[in-house]
Amino acid sequence: MPDPVVLSPGRLKWAAVGLLFILLTGVGVWIGMTGDKFGWWIAAFFGLGILLTVVVLLPGAIYLNLTDEDFTMCTLYRYHT
């Protein structure tokens, strides 16, 4: 391998996952507003998923860097070689 190869997650896929989290958070809020307290737990869980998706979509948050000598894996700005 003459040049290092940097692999990053698909932004379109993560955007779709983020939209799914938004939808499920809305369902949790709707359930919570009907009087069921379990709905608020659902909204909180999937709301954290929205935050995770936003962080993943930031540049440099997740990647895999492959070189001849080693590889570096970065997840949520923490990397390991």
DSSP file (Angstrom, degrees, kcal/mol; ACC not computed):
  #  RESIDUE AA STRUCTURE BP1 BP2  ACC     N-H-->O    O-->H-N    N-H-->O    O-->H-N    TCO  KAPPA ALPHA  PHI   PSI    X-CA   Y-CA   Z-CA
    1    1 A M              0   0    0      0, 0.0    67,-0.2     0, 0.0     4,-0.0   0.000 360.0 360.0 360.0 109.4    0.0    0.0    0.0
    2    2 A P        +     0   0    0      0, 0.0    66,-0.1     0, 0.0    65,-0.0   0.886 360.0  36.8 -72.5 -37.4    1.8    3.1   -1.1
    3    3 A D  S    S-     0   0    0     64,-0.1     2,-0.1    65,-0.0    63,-0.0  -0.842  92.6-102.3-114.6 150.4   -0.6    5.6    0.5
    4    4 A P        -     0   0    0      0, 0.0     2,-0.5     0, 0.0    63,-0.2  -0.435  33.3-139.6 -66.8 146.3   -2.5    5.4    3.8
    5    5 A V  E     -A   66   0A   0     61,-2.8    61,-3.6    -2,-0.1     2,-0.6  -0.933  12.4-162.7-110.5 127.8   -6.1    4.5    3.4
    6    6 A V  E     -A   65   0A   0     -2,-0.5     2,-0.5    59,-0.2    59,-0.2  -0.952   4.7-165.7-114.0 119.6   -8.7    6.3    5.6
    7    7 A L  E     -A   64   0A   0     57,-3.3    57,-2.4    -2,-0.6    -2,-0.0  -0.894   8.8-178.9-106.4 131.9  -12.1    4.6    5.9
    8    8 A S        -     0   0    0     -2,-0.5    55,-0.2    55,-0.2     3,-0.1  -0.896  32.7 -95.6-126.2 155.8  -15.0    6.6    7.4
    9    9 A P        -     0   0    0      0, 0.0     2,-0.4     0, 0.0    53,-0.1  -0.316  50.3 -91.3 -68.8 155.7  -18.6    5.6    8.1
   10   10 A G     >  -     0   0    0      1,-0.2     4,-2.0     2,-0.1     5,-0.2  -0.528  29.8-155.7 -69.5 122.2  -21.3    6.5    5.5
   11   11 A R  H  > S+     0   0    0     -2,-0.4     4,-2.0     1,-0.2    -1,-0.2   0.861  92.9  53.4 -68.8 -35.5  -22.8    9.9    6.2
   12   12 A L  H  > S+     0   0    0      2,-0.2     4,-2.0     1,-0.2    -1,-0.2   0.906 108.6  49.8 -66.1 -41.0  -26.0    9.1    4.4
   13   13 A K  H  > S+     0   0    0      1,-0.2     4,-2.1     2,-0.2    -2,-0.2   0.926 112.3  46.9 -63.1 -44.5  -26.5    5.9    6.5
   14   14 A W  H  X S+     0   0    0     -4,-2.0     4,-2.3     1,-0.2    -1,-0.2   0.826 108.9  54.9 -69.4 -30.3  -25.9    7.8    9.8
   15   15 A A  H  X S+     0   0    0     -4,-2.0     4,-2.1     2,-0.2    -1,-0.2   0.897 108.6  49.0 -66.5 -38.8  -28.3   10.5    8.7
   16   16 A A  H  X S+     0   0    0     -4,-2.0     4,-2.0     2,-0.2    -2,-0.2   0.896 110.4  50.5 -65.7 -40.1  -31.0    7.9    8.1
   17   17 A V  H  X S+     0   0    0     -4,-2.1     4,-2.3     1,-0.2    -2,-0.2   0.901 108.9  52.7 -63.4 -40.0  -30.2    6.4   11.6
   18   18 A G  H  X S+     0   0    0     -4,-2.3     4,-2.3     1,-0.2    -2,-0.2   0.897 107.7  50.5 -61.9 -41.2  -30.5    9.9   13.0
   19   19 A L  H  X S+     0   0    0     -4,-2.1     4,-2.3     2,-0.2    -1,-0.2   0.880 109.3  51.7 -64.2 -37.2  -33.9   10.4   11.4
   20   20 A L  H  X S+     0   0    0     -4,-2.0     4,-2.6     2,-0.2    -2,-0.2   0.911 109.1  50.1 -64.7 -41.8  -35.0    7.1   12.9
   21   21 A F  H  X S+     0   0    0     -4,-2.3     4,-2.3     2,-0.2    -2,-0.2   0.895 109.8  51.1 -62.7 -39.9  -33.9    8.2   16.3
   22   22 A I  H  X S+     0   0    0     -4,-2.3     4,-2.2     2,-0.2    -2,-0.2   0.931 111.3  48.1 -62.4 -44.8  -35.9   11.4   15.9
   23   23 A L  H  X S+     0   0    0     -4,-2.3     4,-2.0     1,-0.2    -2,-0.2   0.930 113.3  46.5 -60.8 -46.7  -39.0    9.5   14.9
   24   24 A L  H  X S+     0   0    0     -4,-2.6     4,-2.1     1,-0.2    -1,-0.2   0.829 110.1  53.5 -69.6 -31.3  -38.7    7.1   17.9
   25   25 A T  H  X S+     0   0    0     -4,-2.3     4,-2.4     2,-0.2    -1,-0.2   0.911 108.4  50.8 -65.5 -41.7  -38.0    9.9   20.3
   26   26 A G  H  X S+     0   0    0     -4,-2.2     4,-2.5     2,-0.2    -2,-0.2   0.886 108.7  51.0 -61.9 -39.5  -41.2   11.6   19.0
   27   27 A V  H  X S+     0   0    0     -4,-2.0     4,-2.6     2,-0.2    -1,-0.2   0.911 109.6  50.9 -64.2 -41.4  -43.1    8.3   19.6
   28   28 A G  H  X S+     0   0    0     -4,-2.1     4,-2.5     2,-0.2    -2,-0.2   0.904 110.6  48.1 -62.5 -41.4  -41.7    8.1   23.1
   29   29 A V  H  X S+     0   0    0     -4,-2.4     4,-2.3     2,-0.2    -2,-0.2   0.916 111.2  51.3 -64.2 -42.3  -42.9   11.7   23.8
   30   30 A W  H  X S+     0   0    0     -4,-2.5     4,-0.8     2,-0.2    -2,-0.2   0.916 111.8  46.4 -60.8 -44.0  -46.3   10.9   22.4
   31   31 A I  H ><>S+     0   0    0     -4,-2.6     5,-1.3     1,-0.2     3,-0.7   0.905 112.1  51.9 -64.5 -41.0  -46.6    7.9   24.6
   32   32 A G  H ><5S+     0   0    0     -4,-2.5     3,-1.3     7,-0.2    -2,-0.2   0.859 104.9  55.4 -63.9 -35.5  -45.4    9.9   27.6
   33   33 A M  H 3<5S+     0   0    0     -4,-2.3    -1,-0.2     1,-0.3    -2,-0.2   0.704  97.3  64.2 -72.7 -18.3  -48.0   12.6   27.0
   34   34 A T  T <<5S-     0   0    0     -4,-0.8    -1,-0.3    -3,-0.7    -2,-0.2   0.537 127.1 -96.1 -80.2  -5.2  -50.8   10.0   27.1
   35   35 A G  T < 5S+     0   0    0     -3,-1.3     2,-0.7     1,-0.3    -3,-0.2   0.324  86.0 125.9 111.4  -7.6  -49.9    9.4   30.8
   36   36 A D    > < -     0   0    0     -5,-1.3     3,-1.2     1,-0.2     4,-0.5  -0.763  46.4-157.5 -87.8 118.4  -47.6    6.4   30.5
   37   37 A K  T >> S+     0   0    0     -2,-0.7     4,-1.0     1,-0.3     3,-0.8   0.744  87.4  71.7 -68.0 -22.6  -44.3    7.2   32.3
   38   38 A F  H 3> S+     0   0    0      1,-0.2     4,-1.9     2,-0.2    -1,-0.3   0.802  87.2  65.8 -62.6 -28.0  -42.5    4.5   30.2
   39   39 A G  H <> S+     0   0    0     -3,-1.2     4,-2.4     1,-0.2    -1,-0.2   0.851  96.5  54.1 -62.7 -35.3  -42.8    6.7   27.2
   40   40 A W  H <> S+     0   0    0     -3,-0.8     4,-2.3    -4,-0.5    -1,-0.2   0.855 106.4  52.0 -69.0 -33.5  -40.5    9.3   28.8
   41   41 A W  H  X S+     0   0    0     -4,-1.0     4,-2.4     2,-0.2    -2,-0.2   0.901 110.0  49.3 -66.4 -39.4  -37.9    6.5   29.2
   42   42 A I  H  X S+     0   0    0     -4,-1.9     4,-2.4     2,-0.2     5,-0.3   0.927 111.4  49.0 -62.5 -44.8  -38.2    5.7   25.6
   43   43 A A  H  X S+     0   0    0     -4,-2.4     4,-1.8   -15,-0.2    -2,-0.2   0.893 111.8  48.8 -63.6 -40.2  -37.8    9.3   24.6
   44   44 A A  H  X S+     0   0    0     -4,-2.3     4,-1.7     2,-0.2    -1,-0.2   0.913 111.6  49.6 -66.2 -42.3  -34.7    9.7   26.8
   45   45 A F  H  X S+     0   0    0     -4,-2.4     4,-1.1     1,-0.2    -2,-0.2   0.950 116.7  39.3 -62.3 -50.4  -33.1    6.6   25.4
   46   46 A F  H  X S+     0   0    0     -4,-2.4     4,-1.4     1,-0.2    -1,-0.2   0.756 109.0  62.7 -75.8 -22.6  -33.6    7.5   21.7
   47   47 A G  H  X S+     0   0    0     -4,-1.8     4,-1.7    -5,-0.3    -1,-0.2   0.879 101.2  52.4 -64.3 -37.9  -32.8   11.1   22.5
   48   48 A L  H  X S+     0   0    0     -4,-1.7     4,-2.3     1,-0.2    -2,-0.2   0.851 104.2  57.4 -64.0 -33.2  -29.3    9.9   23.5
   49   49 A G  H  X S+     0   0    0     -4,-1.1     4,-2.3     2,-0.2    -1,-0.2   0.860 102.4  54.2 -63.9 -34.9  -29.2    8.2   20.1
   50   50 A I  H  X S+     0   0    0     -4,-1.4     4,-2.1     2,-0.2    -2,-0.2   0.925 108.7  48.5 -63.6 -44.1  -29.8   11.6   18.5
   51   51 A L  H  X S+     0   0    0     -4,-1.7     4,-2.1     1,-0.2    -2,-0.2   0.911 110.8  50.7 -62.1 -42.2  -26.8   13.0   20.3
   52   52 A L  H  X S+     0   0    0     -4,-2.3     4,-2.5     1,-0.2    -1,-0.2   0.907 109.2  51.4 -61.5 -41.8  -24.6   10.1   19.3
   53   53 A T  H  X S+     0   0    0     -4,-2.3     4,-1.9     1,-0.2    -1,-0.2   0.896 108.0  51.7 -63.7 -40.5  -25.6   10.5   15.7
   54   54 A V  H  X S+     0   0    0     -4,-2.1     4,-0.5     1,-0.2    -1,-0.2   0.917 111.5  47.2 -62.3 -42.5  -24.7   14.2   15.7
   55   55 A V  H >< S+     0   0    0     -4,-2.1     3,-1.1     1,-0.2    -2,-0.2   0.909 110.2  52.4 -66.4 -41.1  -21.3   13.4   17.2
   56   56 A V  H 3< S+     0   0    0     -4,-2.5     6,-0.3     1,-0.3     5,-0.3   0.854 105.7  55.3 -63.3 -34.0  -20.7   10.6   14.6
   57   57 A L  H 3< S+     0   0    0     -4,-1.9    -1,-0.3    -5,-0.2    -2,-0.2   0.606  85.8 101.6 -77.4 -10.3  -21.5   13.0   11.8
   58   58 A L  S X< S-     0   0    0     -3,-1.1     3,-1.5    -4,-0.5     4,-0.4  -0.481  89.1 -95.2 -70.9 145.4  -18.9   15.5   12.9
   59   59 A P  T 3  S+     0   0    0      0, 0.0    -1,-0.1     0, 0.0    -2,-0.1  -0.373 105.3  11.0 -64.5 135.1  -15.7   15.4   10.9
   60   60 A G  T 3  S+     0   0    0      2,-0.2    17,-0.2    -4,-0.1     3,-0.2   0.521  90.5 115.7  80.5   6.6  -12.9   13.2   12.3
   61   61 A A  S <  S+     0   0    0     -3,-1.5    16,-1.8     1,-0.3    15,-0.7   0.881  83.4  16.9 -75.9 -37.8  -15.1   11.5   15.0
   62   62 A I  E    S+ B   0  75A   0     -4,-0.4     2,-0.3    -6,-0.3    -1,-0.3  -0.994  77.6 132.4-139.2 128.7  -14.9    8.0   13.6
   63   63 A Y  E     - B   0  74A   0     11,-1.8    11,-2.8    -2,-0.4     2,-0.4  -0.981  41.1-135.5-163.0 165.5  -12.4    6.6   11.1
   64   64 A L  E     -AB   7  73A   0    -57,-2.4   -57,-3.3    -2,-0.3     2,-0.6  -0.984  20.0-162.2-128.5 118.8  -10.0    3.7   10.4
   65   65 A N  E     -AB   6  72A   0      7,-3.0     7,-2.5    -2,-0.4     2,-0.5  -0.909   7.0-166.6-107.2 116.6   -6.6    4.7    9.1
   66   66 A L  E     +AB   5  71A   0    -61,-3.6   -61,-2.8    -2,-0.6     2,-0.2  -0.894  14.5 162.1-108.0 128.1   -4.6    1.8    7.4
   67   67 A T        -     0   0    0      3,-2.4   -64,-0.1    -2,-0.5    -2,-0.0  -0.752  52.5 -97.6-128.7 179.0   -0.9    2.1    6.6
   68   68 A D  S    S+     0   0    0    -67,-0.2     3,-0.1    -2,-0.2    -1,-0.0   0.865 121.0  38.0 -65.9 -36.1    1.8   -0.4    5.8
   69   69 A E  S    S-     0   0    0      1,-0.1     2,-0.3    -3,-0.0    -1,-0.2   0.867 127.1 -26.7 -87.1 -39.0    3.1   -0.5    9.4
   70   70 A D        -     0   0    0      2,-0.0    -3,-2.4    -5,-0.0     2,-0.3  -0.859  55.0-113.4-157.7-174.2   -0.1   -0.3   11.5
   71   71 A F  E     -B   66   0A   0     10,-0.5     2,-0.5    -2,-0.3    -5,-0.2  -0.988  15.5-149.1-138.0 151.1   -3.7    0.8   11.7
   72   72 A T  E     -B   65   0A   0     -7,-2.5    -7,-3.0    -2,-0.3     2,-0.5  -0.980   6.8-161.9-122.6 128.0   -5.4    3.4   13.8
   73   73 A M  E     -BC  64  80A   0      7,-2.8     7,-2.4    -2,-0.5     2,-0.5  -0.942   6.8-169.1-110.7 126.5   -9.0    3.2   14.9
   74   74 A C  E     +BC  63  79A   0    -11,-2.8   -11,-1.8    -2,-0.5     2,-0.4  -0.970   8.1 175.2-119.0 126.3  -10.7    6.3   16.1
   75   75 A T  E >  S-BC  62  78A   0      3,-2.7     3,-1.4    -2,-0.5   -13,-0.2  -0.980  74.8 -15.2-132.3 119.6  -14.1    6.2   17.8
   76   76 A L  T 3  S-     0   0    0    -15,-0.7   -14,-0.2    -2,-0.4   -15,-0.1   0.905 128.7 -53.6  52.4  47.3  -15.7    9.3   19.2
   77   77 A Y  T 3  S+     0   0    0    -16,-1.8     2,-0.5   -17,-0.2    -1,-0.3   0.564 115.8 113.7  66.9  13.9  -12.4   11.2   19.0
   78   78 A R  E <   -C   75   0A   0     -3,-1.4    -3,-2.7   -17,-0.3     2,-0.3  -0.970  49.8-165.9-112.2 123.0  -10.5    8.5   21.0
   79   79 A Y  E     -C   74   0A   0     -2,-0.5     2,-0.4    -5,-0.2    -5,-0.2  -0.814  14.7-168.2-116.3 152.1   -8.0    6.7   18.9
   80   80 A H  E      C   73   0A   0     -7,-2.4    -7,-2.8    -2,-0.3    -2,-0.0  -1.000 360.0 360.0-134.5 133.0   -6.0    3.5   19.4
   81   81 A T              0   0    0     -2,-0.4   -10,-0.5    -9,-0.2    -1,-0.1   0.387 360.0 360.0-104.9 360.0   -3.0    2.4   17.2
